[in-house]
Amino acid sequence: MSNNPRRVALSVINDVLNNDAYANIALNEKIKSEHLTELDKKLVTQLVYGTISKKITLDWYTKPYVKKTKKWVKNLLAMTVYQIIYMDRIPTSAAVDEAVKLAKKQGDQRLSGFVNGVLRNFTRAELRSFDEISDSTEKLGIQYSMPVDLTQKFVKAFGFEKTLKIFKSLEEPSRSSLRVNTTLTDVETEFAKLSKEFEVEKSELSPTGLVAKSGHFADLLDFNDGLITIQDESSQLVAMALDAQPSDKILDACAAPGGKTVHIAEYLSEEGHIEALDLYDHKLRLIQQNAVRLHQADKISLTKLDARQSFEKFGSDYFDKILVDAPCSGLGLVRRKPDIKYRKDTTDFENLQKVQLEILENTCKTLVNSGTIVYSTCTIFDEENFQVIEKFLAKHPEFEQVPLTHEKADIVKNGCLMITPDAYHTDGFFIAKLCKK
C-alpha cells in the first residue's frame, strides 16, 4: 500500500483505541517508519489527536446509522466525521471517498459499501444537537468526549460549572512551555532572543518559565545547547518547592524523563548530588540525555530501582531532601495526551493510591531529621493527592506538613499547590511538602 496519510493515521488510531498503545509513542514510531512529506506528517498528527480526543463525540454523531460493526470500521468512521466537522480545508466528498477506498483496502467490498452508506446518510442529515441529551452530566461527557465514569467523577469533585470550565479548556490547543536554564543564561536574555522569532510571554506561574502558542523549540540551537528546555509551567514549581540548597544530597524517587531532576540539579553546587531512580533502562537514558544537554550530568547518578526499595538500597539518614513525583493517573495531562482518559488503569484510584503510599512509606526512612519531602502528581483528584498526604501524616507523627505559598492565591489549597488545567492553561498538577521533625 502507498503511504496514504489517512491509512497511517487509522493504523495509529486502531493501535491506541484497540490495543492500548500510547498515542505519542505509536504516532512517532509510525511516522518514522513511513515515507511521508512534512505536510502529510502534519495531517496524520492532526487526524490522530483530533479523532482520539473527540472519539466519544464522533461516535455519538454516527450512532443513528451504525448498529454493530468492527472496531476499526468505527474508528475509520470517527476519523472521517472528524474531517467533515472540524477540518474545513478538506472537502466532505474527498473525506468520504478516501474512507471508502480505505475500507476497501482494509476489509472487503461489503464493508466499503457500509462505510459509504453511513457517511452519505450522515452528510445528508442535519448535524445532531447535544440538546437531544436530557441528562446534563451525560450531555457534558458526550459534548466534550469524556467517558461517563470520569465525567461523573469530575462533577462530584469539582461541581458542574467548574467541570465545564475544565472540559472547555481541555479543548483548546496546548501551548509550548519552556524553562530557562539559569545556570547558563537568564530569563530576560532568552525572552528577548526568542521574541524575535516567536510570540513569547513570561509565565504567570514560574519565574523561570516562558510560554508560546506554538513553535518547534526543540529544533533551536538554544535548546540543543541546554539554555532552554521544554517543561510545563506547573511542573517547574516542583524544584522551587523542594528548595534545594547547594550541598544537599537529594533522592528523586521516580525521576524519568528527568525534567524536574535536571531543574533541581541547577540549584546544586559541586558538593550537592541527586540519586535519580527509575524502573526502566530506556527511561534512565532519557534522564541522562536531559542531564547532558543541560550540563548537569556530573551532579546526577542514575539507578535502576523500584522507589519502594530505596531504604534497602540507601539505608536511613541518607538524604537531605526527597522528591516523590509519584506514578499517577495522569489526568492532569489530558490536553496533551487525550488517550489517557480511555485507559482502564487511569481510574484505578485505589491501586494508584496504594502504590503512592508505598513509595512515601519506603523513601521517608532514608531522610535525615529536619529533612523535607516534596510529593507531586500530574493529576487533580483527591485520592491521589490530599488523601495520600492525610493518610501518610496520620501514620507518621514524626512528619508535619510545610505550607506552600504562591503569589497566585487561587492555586493554593490547604497548604498545597493544586492547579486545574483551566486556571492558567497548564497541565493539572499537585504539590505538597512535608518535613521530618
C-alpha positions as CSV (number, residue, x, y, z in Angstrom):
1,M,0.0,0.0,0.0
2,S,1.1,3.5,-0.7
3,N,1.9,6.0,2.1
4,N,-1.6,7.3,2.4
5,P,-1.7,9.6,5.4
6,R,-5.2,8.5,6.3
7,R,-4.1,4.9,6.3
8,V,-1.2,5.8,8.5
9,A,-3.5,7.8,10.9
10,L,-6.1,5.0,11.0
11,S,-3.3,2.5,11.9
12,V,-2.2,4.6,14.8
13,I,-5.8,5.2,16.0
14,N,-6.5,1.5,15.9
15,D,-3.4,0.8,17.9
16,V,-4.3,3.3,20.5
17,L,-8.0,2.7,20.9
18,N,-8.0,-1.1,20.3
19,N,-4.6,-2.2,21.7
20,D,-3.9,0.4,24.5
21,A,-0.9,1.8,22.7
22,Y,0.3,5.3,23.9
23,A,-0.7,7.8,21.2
24,N,2.6,9.8,21.3
25,I,4.8,6.7,21.1
26,A,2.7,4.9,18.4
27,L,2.5,8.1,16.3
28,N,6.2,8.8,16.5
29,E,7.1,5.2,15.6
30,K,4.7,5.1,12.7
31,I,5.8,8.5,11.2
32,K,9.4,7.3,11.4
33,S,8.7,4.1,9.6
34,E,6.6,5.7,6.8
35,H,7.8,7.9,3.9
36,L,5.6,10.9,4.4
37,T,6.0,14.5,3.4
38,E,6.1,17.2,6.1
39,L,2.5,18.2,5.1
40,D,1.3,14.6,5.4
41,K,3.0,14.2,8.8
42,K,1.0,17.2,10.0
43,L,-2.2,15.7,8.6
44,V,-1.5,12.4,10.3
45,T,-0.8,14.1,13.6
46,Q,-4.0,16.2,13.4
47,L,-6.1,13.2,12.4
48,V,-4.7,11.0,15.2
49,Y,-5.0,13.5,18.1
50,G,-8.3,15.0,16.8
51,T,-10.0,11.7,16.4
52,I,-8.8,10.3,19.7
53,S,-9.6,13.5,21.7
54,K,-13.2,13.6,20.3
55,K,-13.9,9.9,19.8
56,I,-16.9,9.8,22.1
57,T,-18.5,12.8,20.4
58,L,-17.8,11.4,16.9
59,D,-19.3,8.0,17.7
60,W,-22.4,9.8,19.1
61,Y,-22.8,11.6,15.8
62,T,-22.8,8.4,13.7
63,K,-24.7,6.3,16.3
64,P,-28.1,6.6,14.4
65,Y,-26.6,5.0,11.3
66,V,-24.4,2.3,12.9
67,K,-25.8,-0.7,14.8
68,K,-22.9,-3.0,15.0
69,T,-19.6,-3.2,13.2
70,K,-15.9,-3.9,13.6
71,K,-13.8,-1.7,15.8
72,W,-11.5,-0.5,13.0
73,V,-14.6,0.5,10.9
74,K,-15.9,2.6,13.8
75,N,-12.5,4.2,14.1
76,L,-12.5,4.9,10.3
77,L,-16.0,6.5,10.5
78,A,-14.9,8.6,13.5
79,M,-11.7,9.8,11.7
80,T,-13.8,10.7,8.6
81,V,-16.5,12.5,10.6
82,Y,-13.7,14.4,12.4
83,Q,-12.5,15.7,9.0
84,I,-16.1,16.6,7.9
85,I,-16.9,18.6,11.1
86,Y,-13.6,20.0,12.2
87,M,-11.3,20.3,9.2
88,D,-12.8,23.0,6.9
89,R,-10.0,22.7,4.4
90,I,-10.9,19.1,3.5
91,P,-13.9,18.8,1.2
92,T,-16.6,16.5,2.5
93,S,-16.6,14.5,-0.8
94,A,-12.8,13.9,-0.5
95,A,-13.0,12.7,3.1
96,V,-15.9,10.3,2.2
97,D,-14.1,9.0,-0.9
98,E,-10.9,8.4,0.9
99,A,-12.8,6.5,3.7
100,V,-14.5,4.2,1.2
101,K,-11.1,3.5,-0.6
102,L,-9.6,2.7,2.8
103,A,-12.4,0.4,3.8
104,K,-12.0,-1.5,0.5
105,K,-8.3,-1.9,1.1
106,Q,-8.6,-2.8,4.8
107,G,-11.7,-5.1,4.5
108,D,-13.9,-6.0,1.6
109,Q,-16.4,-4.7,-0.9
110,R,-19.3,-5.2,1.6
111,L,-17.6,-3.1,4.3
112,S,-16.7,-0.3,1.9
113,G,-20.4,-0.1,0.9
114,F,-21.4,0.0,4.5
115,V,-18.9,2.9,5.2
116,N,-20.2,4.7,2.1
117,G,-23.8,4.3,3.2
118,V,-23.2,5.5,6.8
119,L,-21.2,8.6,5.6
120,R,-23.7,9.5,2.9
121,N,-26.6,9.3,5.4
122,F,-24.6,11.4,7.9
123,T,-23.7,14.1,5.4
124,R,-27.3,14.4,4.1
125,A,-28.8,14.7,7.6
126,E,-28.7,17.8,9.8
127,L,-25.9,17.6,12.4
128,R,-27.3,16.2,15.7
129,S,-27.7,18.7,18.6
130,F,-26.4,18.0,22.1
131,D,-29.7,19.4,23.3
132,E,-31.1,16.0,22.4
133,I,-29.5,14.7,25.6
134,S,-31.6,15.4,28.6
135,D,-29.2,14.4,31.4
136,S,-26.8,17.3,32.0
137,T,-23.8,15.1,33.1
138,E,-24.3,12.7,30.1
139,K,-24.5,15.7,27.8
140,L,-21.3,17.2,29.2
141,G,-19.4,13.9,28.7
142,I,-20.6,13.4,25.1
143,Q,-20.1,17.1,24.1
144,Y,-16.5,17.1,25.5
145,S,-15.7,13.4,24.7
146,M,-15.1,12.3,28.3
147,P,-16.0,8.8,29.5
148,V,-19.2,8.7,31.6
149,D,-17.5,7.5,34.8
150,L,-14.8,10.2,34.6
151,T,-17.4,12.9,33.8
152,Q,-19.3,11.9,36.9
153,K,-16.1,11.9,38.9
154,F,-15.2,15.4,37.8
155,V,-18.7,16.7,38.6
156,K,-18.6,15.1,42.0
157,A,-15.1,16.5,42.8
158,F,-15.5,20.0,41.3
159,G,-19.2,20.7,40.7
160,F,-20.8,21.1,37.3
161,E,-19.7,24.7,36.5
162,K,-16.0,24.1,37.3
163,T,-16.1,20.8,35.4
164,L,-17.5,22.6,32.4
165,K,-14.6,25.2,32.6
166,I,-12.0,22.4,32.8
167,F,-13.5,20.5,29.9
168,K,-13.7,23.6,27.8
169,S,-10.1,24.4,28.5
170,L,-9.0,20.9,27.5
171,E,-10.5,21.5,24.0
172,E,-8.1,24.4,23.5
173,P,-4.6,23.6,22.0
174,S,-1.7,23.1,24.3
175,R,0.8,25.9,24.5
176,S,4.6,25.4,24.3
177,S,6.0,25.8,27.7
178,L,9.8,26.5,28.2
179,R,12.1,26.7,31.2
180,V,15.2,28.8,31.1
181,N,18.4,27.1,32.4
182,T,19.5,29.9,34.7
183,T,23.0,28.3,35.3
184,L,23.8,29.2,31.6
185,T,21.6,32.3,30.8
186,D,18.8,34.3,32.3
187,V,15.1,34.7,31.6
188,E,15.4,38.3,30.2
189,T,18.1,37.3,27.7
190,E,16.1,34.3,26.4
191,F,12.9,36.2,26.3
192,A,14.4,39.0,24.2
193,K,16.1,36.4,21.9
194,L,13.0,34.2,21.4
195,S,10.7,37.2,20.9
196,K,12.4,38.0,17.7
197,E,11.1,34.7,16.2
198,F,8.1,33.7,18.2
199,E,5.2,35.2,20.2
200,V,6.5,34.5,23.6
201,E,5.2,35.5,27.1
202,K,6.6,35.2,30.5
203,S,5.0,32.6,32.6
204,E,2.4,33.7,35.2
205,L,3.3,30.8,37.5
206,S,7.0,30.1,37.1
207,P,9.8,32.8,37.4
208,T,12.0,30.7,35.0
209,G,9.2,29.9,32.5
210,L,8.3,31.2,29.1
211,V,5.2,30.3,27.1
212,A,4.2,30.5,23.4
213,K,1.1,29.5,21.5
214,S,3.2,27.4,19.1
215,G,6.7,26.8,17.8
216,H,9.2,24.0,17.3
217,F,11.5,24.9,20.1
218,A,13.3,21.5,20.2
219,D,14.9,22.5,16.8
220,L,16.5,25.6,18.2
221,L,20.2,25.9,18.9
222,D,19.5,27.2,22.4
223,F,17.5,24.0,23.1
224,N,20.3,21.9,21.8
225,D,22.9,23.8,23.9
226,G,20.8,23.5,27.1
227,L,19.9,27.2,27.5
228,I,16.2,26.3,27.4
229,T,14.2,23.1,27.8
230,I,10.6,22.1,27.3
231,Q,8.8,21.8,30.6
232,D,5.2,22.6,31.7
233,E,4.9,25.7,33.9
234,S,3.2,23.7,36.7
235,S,6.0,21.1,36.7
236,Q,8.6,23.9,37.1
237,L,7.1,24.7,40.5
238,V,8.3,21.4,41.9
239,A,12.0,22.3,42.2
240,M,11.1,25.7,43.7
241,A,9.0,23.9,46.4
242,L,11.9,21.5,47.1
243,D,14.2,24.5,47.6
244,A,17.4,22.5,47.3
245,Q,20.5,24.0,49.0
246,P,23.9,23.9,47.2
247,S,25.3,20.9,49.1
248,D,22.1,18.9,49.5
249,K,22.0,15.1,48.9
250,I,18.7,14.5,47.1
251,L,16.7,11.5,46.1
252,D,14.5,11.8,43.0
253,A,12.4,8.6,43.5
254,C,10.5,8.5,40.2
255,A,12.7,10.6,38.0
256,A,12.0,9.9,34.3
257,P,12.1,11.7,31.9
258,G,14.3,13.9,34.1
259,G,12.8,17.4,33.6
260,K,12.4,18.0,37.4
261,T,15.7,16.1,38.2
262,V,17.7,18.5,36.0
263,H,15.9,21.5,37.3
264,I,16.8,20.6,40.9
265,A,20.4,19.9,39.9
266,E,20.6,23.6,38.7
267,Y,20.2,24.6,42.4
268,L,23.2,22.5,43.5
269,S,26.9,23.2,43.7
270,E,29.6,20.6,43.1
271,E,29.1,19.4,46.6
272,G,25.4,18.6,46.0
273,H,24.2,15.4,44.4
274,I,21.0,13.7,43.2
275,E,20.3,10.0,43.1
276,A,17.7,9.6,40.3
277,L,15.7,6.3,40.2
278,D,13.6,4.7,37.6
279,L,12.4,1.2,36.8
280,Y,13.3,1.1,33.1
281,D,16.6,1.4,31.2
282,H,15.1,3.4,28.3
283,K,13.7,5.9,30.9
284,L,17.1,6.3,32.6
285,R,18.6,7.0,29.2
286,L,16.1,9.9,28.8
287,I,17.2,11.4,32.2
288,Q,20.8,11.1,31.1
289,Q,20.2,12.8,27.8
290,N,18.4,15.7,29.5
291,A,21.2,15.9,32.1
292,V,23.9,16.0,29.5
293,R,22.1,18.6,27.3
294,L,21.5,20.9,30.2
295,H,25.1,20.5,31.6
296,Q,24.0,18.9,34.9
297,A,25.1,15.2,34.4
298,D,28.0,15.4,36.9
299,K,25.5,16.1,39.7
300,I,23.2,13.2,38.9
301,S,23.6,9.4,39.5
302,L,21.2,7.1,37.8
303,T,20.0,3.9,39.4
304,K,17.6,1.3,38.0
305,L,15.4,0.7,41.1
306,D,11.8,0.5,42.3
307,A,11.4,3.5,44.5
308,R,9.7,1.2,47.1
309,Q,13.2,-0.4,47.6
310,S,15.0,2.9,48.3
311,F,15.5,2.2,52.1
312,E,17.0,-1.3,51.3
313,K,19.5,0.4,48.9
314,F,20.5,3.6,50.8
315,G,19.6,3.0,54.4
316,S,18.5,5.6,57.0
317,D,19.6,9.2,57.4
318,Y,20.9,9.4,53.9
319,F,19.1,12.2,52.0
320,D,18.5,15.8,52.9
321,K,15.6,16.1,50.6
322,I,13.4,13.7,48.6
323,L,11.2,14.3,45.6
324,V,8.4,11.8,45.1
325,D,6.9,12.7,41.7
326,A,4.6,9.7,42.1
327,P,3.2,7.5,39.4
328,C,-0.4,8.6,39.0
329,S,-3.5,8.6,36.7
330,G,-2.0,11.5,34.7
331,L,-5.4,13.0,34.3
332,G,-3.9,16.5,34.5
333,L,-2.3,15.8,31.1
334,V,-5.4,15.1,29.1
335,R,-5.0,18.2,26.9
336,R,-1.6,16.9,25.6
337,K,-2.3,13.2,26.0
338,P,-6.0,12.6,25.2
339,D,-5.7,8.8,25.2
340,I,-5.2,8.9,29.0
341,K,-8.9,9.3,29.5
342,Y,-9.8,6.0,27.9
343,R,-7.3,3.9,29.8
344,K,-8.8,1.4,32.4
345,D,-5.8,1.8,34.7
346,T,-6.4,5.6,34.8
347,T,-9.4,5.2,37.0
348,D,-8.0,2.6,39.3
349,F,-7.5,5.2,42.0
350,E,-7.4,2.6,44.9
351,N,-4.4,0.8,43.5
352,L,-2.7,4.1,42.4
353,Q,-3.1,5.4,46.0
354,K,-1.6,2.2,47.4
355,V,1.5,2.5,45.2
356,Q,1.9,6.2,46.0
357,L,1.7,5.5,49.8
358,E,4.1,2.6,49.5
359,I,6.7,4.9,47.8
360,L,6.3,7.5,50.5
361,E,6.5,4.8,53.2
362,N,9.8,3.4,52.0
363,T,11.6,6.6,50.9
364,C,10.8,8.5,54.1
365,K,13.0,6.1,56.0
366,T,16.1,7.4,54.1
367,L,15.5,11.0,55.2
368,V,17.7,12.9,57.7
369,N,16.0,14.6,60.7
370,S,14.7,18.1,59.6
371,G,14.8,16.8,56.0
372,T,12.0,17.5,53.6
373,I,9.9,15.5,51.1
374,V,8.0,17.1,48.2
375,Y,5.2,14.9,46.8
376,S,3.8,15.8,43.4
377,T,1.5,14.4,40.8
378,C,0.1,15.4,37.4
379,T,-3.5,14.7,38.5
380,I,-6.1,16.8,40.2
381,F,-8.2,14.2,42.2
382,D,-8.1,14.0,46.0
383,E,-7.5,10.2,46.1
384,E,-4.0,10.7,44.6
385,N,-3.3,14.0,46.3
386,F,-4.8,15.3,49.6
387,Q,-5.9,11.8,50.7
388,V,-2.3,10.4,50.2
389,I,-0.8,13.2,52.3
390,E,-3.5,12.8,55.0
391,K,-3.0,9.1,55.3
392,F,0.8,9.4,55.3
393,L,0.7,12.0,58.1
394,A,-1.8,10.0,60.1
395,K,0.6,7.1,60.2
396,H,3.8,9.2,60.6
397,P,3.6,11.7,63.5
398,E,7.3,12.4,63.1
399,F,6.4,14.3,59.9
400,E,4.4,17.5,59.5
401,Q,3.1,19.4,56.5
402,V,5.0,22.5,55.4
403,P,2.5,25.0,54.0
404,L,3.3,26.1,50.4
405,T,2.6,29.6,49.2
406,H,2.4,31.3,45.7
407,E,1.6,34.8,44.6
408,K,-1.3,33.3,42.7
409,A,-3.6,32.6,45.7
410,D,-6.1,30.6,43.6
411,I,-3.6,27.7,43.2
412,V,-3.0,27.4,47.0
413,K,-5.3,24.9,48.7
414,N,-4.9,23.6,52.3
415,G,-1.2,24.4,52.2
416,C,-0.6,22.6,48.9
417,L,-0.4,23.8,45.3
418,M,-3.3,22.5,43.3
419,I,-3.6,23.7,39.7
420,T,-6.5,22.7,37.5
421,P,-6.0,22.8,33.7
422,D,-8.4,25.7,33.2
423,A,-6.8,28.1,35.6
424,Y,-3.6,29.0,33.7
425,H,-3.9,26.8,30.6
426,T,-1.2,24.4,32.1
427,D,-1.2,20.8,32.9
428,G,-3.3,19.9,36.0
429,F,-0.8,19.5,38.9
430,F,-0.5,18.9,42.7
431,I,2.4,19.7,45.0
432,A,2.7,19.1,48.8
433,K,5.7,19.5,51.1
434,L,6.4,17.5,54.3
435,C,9.2,17.9,56.9
436,K,10.6,15.3,59.3
437,K,10.6,16.8,62.8
